[in-house]
Amino acid sequence: MTHDDTLPSPARRWAILVCALVAAMTATAATSGFAYAIPELHTGGMSLSTAGTLAAIPTVGITVSLVAWGAALDRFGERRVLILSLLVTLLGTAGAAVAVATGAGHLALGAALLIGGLGSGAANGASGRIVVGFFPANQRGTAMGIRQMAQPLGIAVLAMTMPPIAAHAGAGWAMAVPVVVTVIGLIATLAGIHDPVLPPSTLDAAPGTNPYRASSYLWRIHAASLLLVIGQSMLWTFAPAWLIIGHGWSPVSAGLIVTASQVVAAFGRIVAGRVSDVWGSRMKPIRVIAVLAATALGLLALTDELHSAAAVAIMVAATVFTVADNGLAFTAIAEAAGAAWSGRALGLQNTAQYLTMSATTPVFGRLIDHAGYPLVFAISAVAPLLALPIVPGDPRPEPAEQRVV
């Protein structure tokens, strides 16, 4: 029996994909939600340095749990692990909302943010395995692009709802938004997720063997991805404050522009995935995206320094380009790692990215406090250029009998 023989009907696989997308949005809500309460908390006296440190705590939690959740996925499957993960995430997001609403202090808030981060570590890896398991090779780039819409769509939901709620009802009520997203993700998992059958590795390695010993391919994807995520993380965390504090925008207006940028970025991921399916390559589009991201971030630094009105439009373009590579890397890793290792490999991928986010967010917050946004934009523009020579070539294609229309 080939992998194709285990695939559900097209309608069923797309329904599963939607459930996986909603489940993955919970990780974005848990790890990025606090950033959208920062403007209101800053108005109330919290420094950007403190806010940046607290915003990094959920990524610390998800970082230390990713590989463990990945190993659990490899052993126990997607459904059971996702349900447990989302229950822990719900505990953390609810605790953070209560801590902010009651003024419980930075320690209590940090502990809740940490729990939310710890719980959210399974969602991305599980949904990545679901795409590779339920879709044929020549559809996975597009399907993963749709699944990867979870991050920009999650950011869009947060940006559209949290700043205006915080401005009118307080930061505590705004922090209820990640709680609602997590509840919806749990319902989607219970209703629509079951375990896929994954195809064999695309690397020249015996089934079940360690793919990291067979090739440098996975290591190079991890290294390139941690450089490419720097600009993405920076924009996600500080774009609202840049608009509201730095440029005097209202929370509603800032939420609208960030939401628009994330919606465009979500469709950009689908386009990138479709291009990879048509080209038969995951790595070539990543190189193109790296160049575009570096260019956009560099122009953002220049236009912001010159106080140009074009800076906001360029910020939108930079947002699109800095997130477009994620789905391609995720698909390539799951394909290369195979059934026995994909959970851990995807966990390592996200670990590298979240470690980078955890390290750079407080640093960028301090740099903004002391030197302003243009310097941070310029530093972020260098990272995609450094990633270019690290991006590997593509491995062998998946056998023809595993590629269906």
C-alpha positions as CSV (number, residue, x, y, z in Angstrom):
1,M,0.0,0.0,0.0
2,T,1.3,3.4,-0.9
3,H,0.8,6.6,1.0
4,D,-1.8,7.7,-1.6
5,D,-3.9,4.7,-0.7
6,T,-4.3,6.1,2.9
7,L,-5.4,9.6,1.8
8,P,-9.0,10.6,2.6
9,S,-11.3,12.2,0.0
10,P,-10.5,15.8,-1.1
11,A,-13.4,17.3,0.8
12,R,-12.4,15.4,4.0
13,R,-8.7,16.4,3.8
14,W,-9.6,20.1,3.3
15,A,-12.0,20.0,6.3
16,I,-9.2,18.4,8.4
17,L,-6.9,21.2,7.2
18,V,-9.3,23.9,8.4
19,C,-9.4,22.3,11.8
20,A,-5.6,22.1,11.9
21,L,-5.4,25.7,11.0
22,V,-7.7,26.8,13.8
23,A,-5.8,24.6,16.3
24,A,-2.5,26.2,15.2
25,M,-4.0,29.7,15.7
26,T,-4.0,28.9,19.4
27,A,-0.2,28.9,19.5
28,T,-0.1,32.4,17.9
29,A,-2.7,33.7,20.4
30,A,-0.8,32.3,23.4
31,T,2.7,33.5,22.3
32,S,1.8,36.8,20.7
33,G,-1.3,38.0,22.4
34,F,0.4,40.0,25.1
35,A,2.2,42.2,22.6
36,Y,-1.2,43.7,21.7
37,A,-1.8,44.8,25.2
38,I,1.6,46.6,25.4
39,P,0.4,50.0,24.2
40,E,-2.3,50.2,26.9
41,L,0.1,48.8,29.6
42,H,2.8,51.3,28.4
43,T,0.3,54.1,28.8
44,G,-0.3,52.9,32.3
45,G,3.4,53.1,33.2
46,M,5.0,49.8,32.0
47,S,8.3,50.5,30.1
48,L,8.9,49.0,26.7
49,S,11.9,47.1,28.1
50,T,9.7,45.4,30.8
51,A,6.9,44.8,28.2
52,G,9.4,43.3,25.8
53,T,10.7,40.9,28.4
54,L,7.2,39.8,29.4
55,A,6.3,39.4,25.7
56,A,9.3,37.0,25.3
57,I,8.2,34.7,28.2
58,P,5.6,32.7,26.2
59,T,8.2,32.0,23.6
60,V,10.5,30.8,26.3
61,G,7.8,28.4,27.4
62,I,7.1,27.1,23.9
63,T,10.8,26.8,23.2
64,V,11.6,24.5,26.1
65,S,8.6,22.3,25.3
66,L,8.7,21.9,21.5
67,V,11.0,18.9,21.2
68,A,9.2,17.1,24.0
69,W,5.8,17.7,22.3
70,G,7.3,16.6,19.0
71,A,8.5,13.3,20.6
72,A,5.0,12.8,22.0
73,L,3.6,13.4,18.5
74,D,6.0,10.8,17.0
75,R,4.9,8.3,19.6
76,F,1.2,9.0,20.5
77,G,-0.2,10.7,17.4
78,E,-1.8,14.1,16.8
79,R,-5.2,13.9,18.3
80,R,-4.4,13.0,21.9
81,V,-1.4,15.2,22.1
82,L,-3.2,18.2,20.7
83,I,-6.1,17.9,23.2
84,L,-3.7,17.8,26.1
85,S,-1.6,20.7,24.7
86,L,-4.6,22.9,24.2
87,L,-5.9,22.3,27.7
88,V,-2.6,23.5,29.1
89,T,-2.7,26.5,26.8
90,L,-6.2,27.4,28.0
91,L,-5.0,27.3,31.6
92,G,-2.1,29.7,30.8
93,T,-4.1,32.2,28.6
94,A,-6.9,32.3,31.2
95,G,-4.4,32.9,34.0
96,A,-2.7,35.7,32.1
97,A,-6.1,37.5,31.5
98,V,-6.9,37.2,35.2
99,A,-3.4,38.5,36.2
100,V,-3.7,41.6,34.0
101,A,-7.3,42.3,35.0
102,T,-6.5,42.1,38.8
103,G,-3.1,43.8,38.7
104,A,-1.5,40.6,40.2
105,G,2.0,41.8,39.3
106,H,4.7,40.9,36.9
107,L,5.6,37.6,38.6
108,A,2.0,36.1,38.4
109,L,1.6,37.4,34.9
110,G,4.9,36.0,33.8
111,A,4.0,32.6,35.3
112,A,0.7,32.5,33.4
113,L,2.4,33.6,30.1
114,L,4.9,30.8,30.6
115,I,2.2,28.1,31.1
116,G,0.5,29.3,28.0
117,G,3.7,29.0,26.1
118,L,4.5,25.6,27.4
119,G,1.1,24.3,26.4
120,S,1.1,25.7,22.9
121,G,4.2,23.7,21.8
122,A,2.3,20.9,20.0
123,A,0.0,22.8,17.7
124,N,2.4,23.8,15.0
125,G,4.1,20.4,14.8
126,A,0.9,18.4,14.8
127,S,-0.7,20.5,12.1
128,G,2.5,20.2,10.0
129,R,2.4,16.4,10.2
130,I,-1.3,16.5,9.4
131,V,-0.6,18.4,6.1
132,V,2.1,16.0,5.0
133,G,0.1,13.0,6.1
134,F,-3.2,13.9,4.4
135,F,-2.0,15.6,1.2
136,P,0.0,14.3,-1.8
137,A,3.4,15.8,-2.5
138,N,2.3,18.1,-5.3
139,Q,-0.3,19.7,-3.1
140,R,1.5,20.1,0.2
141,G,3.1,23.4,-0.5
142,T,-0.3,25.0,-1.1
143,A,-1.9,23.1,1.7
144,M,0.9,24.1,4.1
145,G,0.6,27.7,2.9
146,I,-3.0,27.6,4.0
147,R,-2.2,25.9,7.3
148,Q,0.5,28.6,7.8
149,M,-2.1,31.2,7.5
150,A,-2.7,30.4,11.2
151,Q,0.0,32.7,12.3
152,P,-0.8,35.9,10.3
153,L,-4.5,35.3,10.7
154,G,-4.0,34.8,14.4
155,I,-2.0,38.1,14.5
156,A,-4.8,39.8,12.5
157,V,-7.4,38.7,15.0
158,L,-5.3,39.9,17.9
159,A,-4.4,43.2,16.2
160,M,-8.0,43.9,15.2
161,T,-9.5,43.1,18.6
162,M,-7.1,43.6,21.4
163,P,-5.9,47.3,21.1
164,P,-9.4,48.7,20.8
165,I,-10.7,46.5,23.6
166,A,-7.7,47.5,25.8
167,A,-8.4,51.2,25.0
168,H,-12.1,51.0,25.9
169,A,-12.3,48.3,28.5
170,G,-8.8,47.8,29.8
171,A,-5.9,45.4,29.1
172,G,-7.5,42.6,31.2
173,W,-10.5,42.3,28.9
174,A,-8.1,42.5,25.9
175,M,-6.2,39.5,27.2
176,A,-9.5,37.4,27.1
177,V,-9.1,37.3,23.3
178,P,-6.4,34.5,23.4
179,V,-8.6,32.6,25.8
180,V,-11.5,32.6,23.3
181,V,-9.1,31.6,20.4
182,T,-7.9,28.6,22.5
183,V,-11.4,27.4,23.2
184,I,-12.3,27.5,19.6
185,G,-9.1,25.6,18.7
186,L,-9.9,22.9,21.2
187,I,-13.4,22.5,19.8
188,A,-12.0,22.2,16.3
189,T,-9.5,19.5,17.4
190,L,-12.2,17.5,19.1
191,A,-14.5,17.8,16.1
192,G,-12.2,17.2,13.2
193,I,-8.7,16.0,13.9
194,H,-7.5,12.3,13.6
195,D,-4.1,10.8,13.1
196,P,-2.6,10.7,9.6
197,V,-0.4,8.1,8.0
198,L,2.9,9.9,7.1
199,P,4.9,9.1,3.9
200,P,8.6,8.0,4.1
201,S,11.5,10.5,4.2
202,T,12.6,12.2,1.0
203,L,16.2,11.9,2.2
204,D,18.4,8.9,1.2
205,A,18.1,7.3,4.6
206,A,16.7,4.0,5.8
207,P,13.2,4.2,7.3
208,G,13.2,5.2,10.9
209,T,16.9,6.2,11.0
210,N,18.0,9.6,12.3
211,P,17.7,12.0,9.3
212,Y,20.1,14.4,10.9
213,R,22.9,11.9,10.4
214,A,22.0,11.2,6.8
215,S,22.5,14.8,5.5
216,S,23.1,18.4,6.5
217,Y,19.8,19.3,4.8
218,L,17.7,19.6,8.0
219,W,20.4,21.4,9.9
220,R,20.8,24.0,7.2
221,I,17.0,24.7,7.0
222,H,17.0,25.2,10.8
223,A,19.9,27.7,10.6
224,A,18.5,29.7,7.7
225,S,15.1,29.8,9.3
226,L,16.3,31.3,12.6
227,L,17.9,34.2,10.6
228,L,14.7,34.7,8.6
229,V,12.4,34.8,11.6
230,I,14.2,37.8,13.1
231,G,12.4,40.4,11.0
232,Q,9.1,38.6,11.4
233,S,9.3,38.5,15.2
234,M,10.3,42.1,15.3
235,L,7.4,43.3,13.2
236,W,4.9,41.2,15.1
237,T,5.9,42.5,18.4
238,F,6.7,46.2,17.8
239,A,4.6,47.2,14.8
240,P,1.6,48.2,16.9
241,A,3.7,50.3,19.3
242,W,5.6,51.8,16.3
243,L,2.3,53.0,14.8
244,I,0.5,54.0,18.1
245,I,3.4,55.4,20.1
246,G,5.9,56.4,17.4
247,H,3.5,57.8,14.8
248,G,0.5,58.8,16.9
249,W,-2.0,56.5,15.3
250,S,-5.1,55.5,17.3
251,P,-5.4,51.9,18.5
252,V,-8.2,51.3,16.1
253,S,-6.3,52.6,13.1
254,A,-3.2,50.8,14.0
255,G,-5.2,47.6,14.5
256,L,-6.7,48.0,11.1
257,I,-3.4,48.4,9.3
258,V,-1.7,45.6,11.1
259,T,-4.7,43.4,10.4
260,A,-4.6,44.2,6.7
261,S,-0.9,43.5,6.6
262,Q,-1.4,40.1,8.2
263,V,-4.3,39.2,5.9
264,V,-2.1,40.0,2.9
265,A,0.7,38.0,4.5
266,A,-1.6,35.0,5.0
267,F,-2.4,34.9,1.3
268,G,1.3,35.5,0.5
269,R,2.1,32.2,2.2
270,I,-0.4,30.4,0.0
271,V,1.2,31.9,-3.1
272,A,4.6,30.9,-1.9
273,G,3.4,27.3,-1.3
274,R,1.8,27.1,-4.7
275,V,4.9,28.4,-6.4
276,S,6.9,25.7,-4.6
277,D,4.5,23.0,-5.9
278,V,4.7,24.3,-9.4
279,W,8.5,24.7,-9.3
280,G,8.9,21.3,-7.6
281,S,11.2,23.0,-5.1
282,R,10.8,24.2,-1.5
283,M,14.3,25.9,-1.3
284,K,14.3,28.1,-4.5
285,P,11.3,30.2,-3.4
286,I,12.9,30.6,0.1
287,R,16.0,32.3,-1.5
288,V,13.7,34.7,-3.5
289,I,11.8,35.5,-0.3
290,A,15.0,36.2,1.6
291,V,16.0,38.8,-0.9
292,L,12.6,40.4,-0.9
293,A,12.5,40.5,2.9
294,A,15.9,42.1,3.2
295,T,15.0,44.7,0.6
296,A,11.7,45.6,2.3
297,L,13.2,45.9,5.8
298,G,16.1,48.0,4.5
299,L,13.6,50.4,2.8
300,L,11.6,50.5,6.0
301,A,14.6,51.6,8.0
302,L,15.4,54.3,5.4
303,T,11.9,55.7,5.0
304,D,11.2,55.7,8.8
305,E,14.5,57.6,9.4
306,L,13.4,60.1,6.7
307,H,9.9,60.3,8.2
308,S,8.4,59.4,4.9
309,A,4.7,58.6,4.6
310,A,5.7,55.6,2.5
311,A,7.1,53.8,5.6
312,V,3.7,52.4,6.6
313,A,3.1,50.8,3.1
314,I,6.6,49.4,3.2
315,M,5.9,48.0,6.7
316,V,3.0,46.1,5.2
317,A,5.2,44.7,2.4
318,A,7.9,43.7,4.9
319,T,5.3,41.9,7.0
320,V,4.3,39.9,3.9
321,F,7.8,38.9,2.9
322,T,9.1,38.1,6.4
323,V,6.5,35.4,6.9
324,A,6.3,33.9,3.5
325,D,9.1,31.4,4.0
326,N,7.7,29.6,7.0
327,G,5.4,27.2,5.3
328,L,8.0,26.2,2.8
329,A,10.6,25.3,5.4
330,F,8.0,23.5,7.5
331,T,6.8,21.4,4.5
332,A,10.4,20.5,3.5
333,I,11.3,19.4,7.1
334,A,8.3,17.2,7.5
335,E,8.9,15.6,4.1
336,A,12.6,15.0,4.8
337,A,12.2,13.8,8.4
338,G,9.6,11.1,7.7
339,A,7.1,9.5,10.0
340,A,9.5,8.5,12.8
341,W,11.2,11.9,13.2
342,S,9.0,14.6,11.8
343,G,7.5,15.6,15.2
344,R,11.0,16.1,16.7
345,A,12.3,17.8,13.6
346,L,9.4,20.2,13.4
347,G,9.9,20.8,17.2
348,L,13.6,21.6,16.6
349,Q,12.6,24.0,13.8
350,N,10.3,25.9,16.0
351,T,12.8,25.7,18.9
352,A,15.4,27.5,16.8
353,Q,13.0,30.1,15.8
354,Y,11.5,30.8,19.2
355,L,15.0,30.9,20.8
356,T,15.8,33.6,18.3
357,M,12.6,35.4,19.1
358,S,13.1,35.1,22.8
359,A,16.7,36.5,22.5
360,T,16.0,39.4,20.1
361,T,12.7,40.7,21.5
362,P,14.1,42.2,24.7
363,V,17.2,43.5,22.9
364,F,15.1,45.2,20.2
365,G,12.9,46.7,22.9
366,R,15.9,48.3,24.6
367,L,17.3,49.5,21.3
368,I,14.1,51.1,20.4
369,D,14.0,52.8,23.8
370,H,17.5,54.2,23.3
371,A,18.1,54.5,19.6
372,G,14.7,54.4,17.9
373,Y,13.0,52.1,15.3
374,P,15.1,52.8,12.2
375,L,18.2,51.1,13.7
376,V,16.2,48.0,14.6
377,F,14.7,47.8,11.1
378,A,18.2,48.1,9.6
379,I,19.6,45.3,11.8
380,S,16.6,43.1,10.9
381,A,17.3,43.7,7.2
382,V,20.8,42.1,7.5
383,A,19.5,38.7,8.8
384,P,17.8,37.5,5.5
385,L,21.0,38.3,3.6
386,L,23.0,36.1,6.0
387,A,20.5,33.3,5.5
388,L,21.0,33.1,1.7
389,P,24.1,31.0,1.5
390,I,22.8,28.7,4.2
391,V,19.7,27.6,2.4
392,P,20.3,24.1,1.1
393,G,19.5,22.5,-2.3
394,D,16.4,20.4,-2.6
395,P,16.7,16.6,-1.9
396,R,15.4,14.0,-4.2
397,P,11.7,14.3,-5.2
398,E,9.1,12.0,-3.7
399,P,8.5,8.9,-5.8
400,A,6.0,9.5,-8.7
401,E,3.5,6.9,-7.2
402,Q,3.2,9.2,-4.2
403,R,2.4,12.3,-6.2
404,V,-1.3,12.6,-7.1
405,V,-3.6,15.2,-8.5
